[in-house]
Amino acid sequence: MEAATLGRGGVAAYVQSLTEAARERSRAFWIVAGLTTVAALLRFLTLGAQSYHHDEIVTASRVLSGSFGHAMDAVGFSESSPPLYYAVAWAWTQLTGTGEFGLRSLSALAGVATVPVAYLIGTELRGRRAGLMAAALVAVNPMLLWYSQEARAYSLLVALCAVSLLYCVRALQGGERRDVTAWGVVSGLALATHYFAIFPIAAEALLLVRRRGRAGWPGLAAVGVAALLLAPLAIRQAAAGHAEWIGNFTLGHRLWETAATFVIGETGDVIGRTEHPPLAFLPLALALAGLALLALRADRAERRSASVPLIVGLATIAIPVGLAIVASGKDYVLARNLIPALVPLLVAVAIGTTARRAGRLGKLLGAGLLAYSLGFCVWASVSPDLQRPDWNAVAARLGEPQAPRATVTWTLGEAPLRYYLSSGAIQVKASEGYDWLVHEVEFVSDGRAPRPARHLLGPGFRESAHEDTGRLFIRRYRMRGPGLAPLRLGSLRHARLNFRSNGVLLDGIGPG
């Protein structure tokens, strides 16, 4: 059986193709099966090992904590994305629970499923070699691994956008009406998962209209219906301003961060660290060299095939960047929002490295990028410095409060630490105006930080203990006697803890 036919047609034809391929022991089939297995191992072996991060806490404890109606209502007031992922996640967690492994397993499955889809895209465009390289690059990409282990919508978004691209390619190549319709339905689902899906969908729609004309209308109608249904929610969420913080960072910084994140995953701001630029230089150079082969070594047919994923991938980045430049207040450019561009760009790299005239150079570039990506994935899976902060371990060390207590830590660490403490802790702001009284103050820093200045605590406090919890470090201060002292809330937010900003949690306490 030709691998190029794998997955064509409806569900029955898809199953039949897989069955025939397995029976005939097609080498391509077994390679794809092996790559999918590698992707599953990378995603599932350490799936529950890391603590929830800030945004995941929102999913687990705010959105999915009650009934289905509560979840959908919470999406409206606490999120800046559409409801599809949360609807699926709510149903999923009725079986798996909202623990780290159970909730994240939905994203992990979506990430694994993207591997054979990438193979089908590459195969449709340029044959089995390109398909196998595309599947391999997707299986070991560090950013796709990170978001396959994140209890958020991004992995499902990637999977749906990849399927949308697959049906777009089939429709462009003279596919049947059902390919166009399937493109429209899947694109609508992608848009119902994340608003940034509109950018690859727009690029694909233009390609379809240009090449297929009126034959593309059924798909466009499906996308239009989805957009109309989502419009009231999108307007409501935009008015809430949940994503306005993105503009606090320069556009240039975020674009560089996107380039690095695409090849080495989230190793910077998301986990409270500065970026690791040198780690991204080699894989970026290898990927760009793979794309350069398209211009220098590929023939006309290969460049034409690669133009589809290139146009879709670049449009997914260029359109929101253009909007950010010309439209004030519409700057939502962020690496994870641009993630739908990643699979198309990896497919283009795969076509470049497997071009007929790429020869040994193409093989070396492809092998180098795969080896680096796989090595980085393994390193990130075992290195605490490249993982989410272990707030669960910090909570275990802090224990239940024995007296009114304040914990000073990273702003984005407040929610996960509160979740794991289970002590009724509250997040407070200096603007709330209460005179809080405490007996203990704990500082949780990123690595060892200098001891806090005396004026931050006031008289009567002394350091009682300090300890490491992986990369996070705890300093404990207690009053010498049994009394309580006012909490200098505003000043504590400026303590040097090696984080970008500090927040304060209070438990065992009430206002004075």
N, C-alpha and C positions, 0 to 999 in steps of 0.2 A: 504494500500500500504506500502511495506517495504521501510523505508527511505534510505536503502542502494542502491535502484535503482534510487534515485533522481538524475537526470542530466545525466543518461547514454544515449549513442547514439548521434544522430545529434540534430540540433536545434529543429526540429519538435517533436522528442521524449522528449527533455528537456522541452519544453512548455507543452506537454501532461502530463509529470510527475508532473509538478508544478500544473497544473489544477486538476489532480486527487487527489493530496495531499491536495489541498485546499478544494476540494469537500468532501473528507473523513475526513477533519479536523484532519489530522495527528498531533499528539502532537509535534513531531520533527519538522514538517514544521512550525508550529506556533512559536516554540521556536526560530528557525533560523530566521524567519521573525522578531521576537522581537529583537533579537541580532543585526540584520541588521539595524533595526530602531534606536537602541541605538547608533550604530556606525555612522549612518547618523546625528543624533542629535549632537553628540560630534563634528563631523567634520563641519557641516554646520551652527550651531547656532552662532559661533564666527568666521566664515570663513573670513569675511571682516573687523574684528575688529582690527587686527594688521597691522602695516605698513609693506611695503615690506622691506626685508633685502637685503644685497648686491647682492647675486647671483640672487635673484628674479628680481632685477632691470635690470640685464643683460638680463634676459628672456624678460621682458616687454618692455624695451626701446631700447635695442640693437638688439636683434634677431627678435622680432615680430613687429617692428615699421614700416615696409614697406611691400613690395610685398612678395609673396611666394618665388620668386627667391632670393630676398634680404635675407630672413630668412635663406634659405638653404646655401647661401654664407656666412652669418654671423656665422653659425655653424662651418664652416670650419676654420675661422680665429680667433674666439673668444671663442670657446668651446673645451672641451676635452672629449666629449661624442658624440655618433652617432645622427642621425637626426630625428628618428621616433617621439619622444615626441614633438619636435618643429614643425614638419609637422602637427601633430594632433592638437597641441595647436594653430597654426596659423589658421587652419580651424575653430577651436572652438571659437576663439576670434573674428572671423568675425561676430559671433552671439552675444557673451557675452561682448565683449570689453576687454580691458587690465586692467581694474580696479581690485582691490584686490579680490573681490568676484568672478567676472566673470572669471578671469584667473585661480585662485586657484580651482574653482569648478571642473575642469577637474581632478585634483589630488584627490579631495575629492570623486568624483564618483569612481575613481579607488580604493581608499581606502575602500569605502563601499562595492564594488563588491568583494573584497578579502575575506570578511567574509563568504559568502556562499561557496566560493571555498575552504576555510579552512575546513568547515564542510564536504564537499564532500571528501576531502583528508583523513580526520580522519575516516569517515564512510567507505571508501574503504579499509582502512587498518585494523581497529578494531571495526567497528560498530558505532551505533548512539551515545553512551555515549562519546566515544573518539571524534567523529565529533562535538558534541555539545560543549564539553570543548575546542576543538581547535578553533571553531568559536568564543566562548566567549573571549578567550585569545587574539585573533586577534582584536576583536571589541574594546577592552579597552586597548590595548598596547600603552603606551605613545609615543614611538618612531614612531609607525605607524600613530598615530594621528598627530604628528608634521609634518611628511612629506606628510600627506594627506592635510595639509594646507600650503604647500610650492609650489610655482610656478616653480617647477623643475621636473626632470624626475623620481625621486625616487619612488613615489607612483605607477606610471604606471609600473615601473620595478618590483616592488614587486608583483603586480597583475599578470603580465605576467609570472613571474617565478613561482608563485603559480599554475597557470593553467598548466604550463609546468610540474611541479611536479605531478599534478593530472593525466595527461595523461601518464606520466612515470609509475606511480603506476598501472594504468589500463593495460598498455602494459606489465608490469612485471607479472601481475596476469593472463596472458593469454588472454589479450584483442585482439581485431581484428586488422587487418592491418591498419584500419583507425585511431586507437588509436596511433599507432607508427607514422603515417603520421602527425596526429594532433600535437603530441609532437614535431616533427621536425619543423613544421610551426610556432607554438607558440614560440618555443625556438629561432628560427630565428628572430622573432619579438622582443623578449626580448633582444637579442644581438644587434638589431638595436636601442634599447632604451638606453642601457648602456653596456660598454665593460666588466664590472665585471660580467655580466650574463654568461660569458664563463665558470666561475668556477662551479656553480651548473650544468650547461649544460654538462660540461665534466664529472662530477661525475655521472649524470644520464645516459650519453652515455655509460660509462663503465659498469654500472649496466645492461643496456639493451643488450649490446653486450655479456656480460657474461651469461645472462639468456636466451636471445632470439636468439642470433647468427645472422644469415643472415636476420632474420625477422626484425631486427632493422635498416637495411640499408636504407630504404626509409626516415626515420627520420633523419639519419645521413647525407644523401645527401642534405636534405633541409637546415640543419645547415651549411654544408660545403659551399653551394651556398651563404648563407647570409654572412658567414665569408669572402669569396673571394670578394664579392661586397663591403664590408666595409673596407677591408684591405688598399686600397690607402688613404682613409680618415683618418683611424687610424694612419697611418705612418705620414701623414701630420700634424695631431694634436699633435702627440708625439714630433715631431721636434720643435713645437712652445713652448714647455715647460710650458704649463699653469698649470700643476699639480706638478711642481717641489717643490713648497712651502711646500708640505706635509712632505718632508724629514727634514724640520727645527725642527720638534718635534721628540723625541726619539720614537722608535718602541714600547718600553715597555709602555710609557705614552699613546700612541694611542691605544694599546690593552686594557689597563685598561679603557680608555675612552669609547671604544667600548662596553665593558661589562656593564658599568654603563648606557650608552646611550640606550642599548637594553632594559633596564627595566624602565628607568625614562625619556627617551627622551632627546632632546637637551637642557640641562640646563647649559652648560658650555661655551667652547670657541666660539661656533657659535653665542651666544648672548652677547659676551664680558664679561662674568663672569668666575670666577674660578669654577671648578666642585663642585658638592655637594656629595662627597663620602658617607656620612652617609645615605643619602636618598636612595642609591642603595643597601645597605647591606641586608636589609630584603627581597626585591623582588628577589635579586640574590640568597639568601639562600633558599627561597621557590622554585625557579625554579630548582636549583641544587638538592634539596631534591626530587622534582618530577622526575628528571632524575635518581636519586639514586634508586628510587622505581623500575625502570626497571631492575636494576641489582639484587636487593634484594628480590622483591616480584613478579615480572612478571614471567609468565611461558614462555616456549620456543617459542610458537607461538606469544605471545605478543612482546617478544624481537626481534623476526625476523621481525615483522611488523614495529616496531619502528626503526629498523636498516636502513631502506631506508631513511626516513627524517633525521635521525642522520648523516648518511654518507654524504648526500647532504649538510646539514647545516654545518657540521664540515669541509668538503672539501672546501666550499665557503670561509671559514676563513683561513684554513691551507695552501692552495695552494698559495694565494698571500703573506702570511706571509713568507712561504718558499722562494718564489721568492725575497722578500725584503731582506732576509738574505744572499742569495747566489749570487744575481745579482745586482751589484752596479748600481744605477740610475733607478731601476725598483721598487722602493718602493712607492706604492700608497695606502698603507693600511690606511684606515680611516673609522670611524664608518658608515658614510652614504654610502660609497662604498661597505661595507660588508652587507648592509641591505637585500640582497636576502637570507641570511642565517636565517633571523629571523622567517619567517613563518615555514620552516621545523623544526627549533628547538622548536617552540611553539607547533607544532603537536606532537613532541616526548614527550614534557612535558605533553601534554594532554593524551597521551597513558599511560604514567607512573602513573599519578594521577588517572586514571580510570581503571587500571589493576584490575583483579578480586580479587586478594589477597591483593591489596592495602588497601581495607576496609575503615574504618573511617579515618585513617591517610591520605590516598589519597584524600578523600573528604575535609578534613581540609586544606591540603596544597593547593588544587585547589581553594577552596573558599577564602583562605587567599590571594593568588596571585591575584585573580580576584578583591577582595575588595580593595586591595592596589592599583592596577593598575587603577581601576575606580576612586578611590578617588584622585589619583595623576592627572589623566586626568582632572577632574573637577577643582582641585586646579590650575593646569597650565592654564586652560581656563579663570580663573578670576584673577590671580596674575600677575601683570606687571613684577615682578622679574623673572618669568619663561617664559616670552614671548620675542618676538623680540623687540628691542628698538623702541620707538614711534617717529620716525623721522618726521612723518607728524605733530605731535604736536609741535616739535621743530621748524619746518619750519614756522608754523603758528605764533609762538611767535616771531621769528626773523623778519618776514615780509619782505617787499621789501626794498632793501638798499636805504638809503637816501643820502649816500655818499660812496666813495670807501671803501669796507669792506672786511676783512678777517675773516673766521670762522675756528677755530682750533678744531678738533674733532678726533674721532676714524678713522683709515685708512679705515676700512670696513663700516664706516658710511658716507664717502664722497659721494659715488654714490647715496644712497637713499636720503640723505639730498639735494643733487643737484636736484634730480628728483622732490622732493616735493616743493622746493623753486620756481621753474619755473621762475628764474630771470636771466637765462643765466650764472649761476655760472660756474666756471672752476676749475678743479683740477690741482694743480701745484706741481712741484718738485723742490727741492733746486738746483738740477743739471741743471735746465733750464737757470740759469744765468742772469735773468732779475732783475732789481732794481724796485721792486713793491712798489708803494706808496699808503697808506691807511689813512683813517680818523677814522675807527672803527676796533676793533678786538674783536671778540666774542669767548669765550671758552665754549665748550659743553663737560661736563664731565659725567662720570658714577657715579652718586651721587655727594655729595659735595666734591670737591677737594680743596687743598690749593690754595690760591691766587697765581697767577704766579709771579715768581721773577721779580724784576724791570728790570733786564738786558734783559729779553725776549722782552720787549716792547720798552724800551728806554724812554727818557724824553718826557714830553708833554702829556702822556696818563694818564687818571684817570678812576677809576671804576665808571660807571654811573648807573648800575643796576645789580641785580641778581635775579633769579627766578627758581623755580622747574617746571619741566614738567614731572611729574611721576618720574621715576627713573633717568632721565637725568636732569642735572643742567646747567643753562646758566649764565655765567658772561660776562658783557658787559663793554668794555673800549672804550673811545672816547678821541680824542684830545681836549685840552682845548679851542683852538681857531678854526678858520675855515680852517687851513692849513692841509697839508698831511705830513706823516712821512714815512721813508723807513721801509719796513717790514723785520724783522729779521727771514727769512723763515726757515733757518736751525736750529736755536735755538728754535723756537716755536715747532718744532717736538719733543722736549724733555720736554715739559711742563708736569707736573704731572696731568693727567686727569683720572687716574684709568683705562685706557685702555692699551692694550698691545703695541700699536703703534699709533702715531698721524699722521694725514694728515691735509692739509690746502685747503680750498675752497676760491675762490676769486670771488666777484661779484661787479658790478658797478665800474669796475676798468680796467685800461690798464697798460702796463709796463711804467716805468718812462723813 
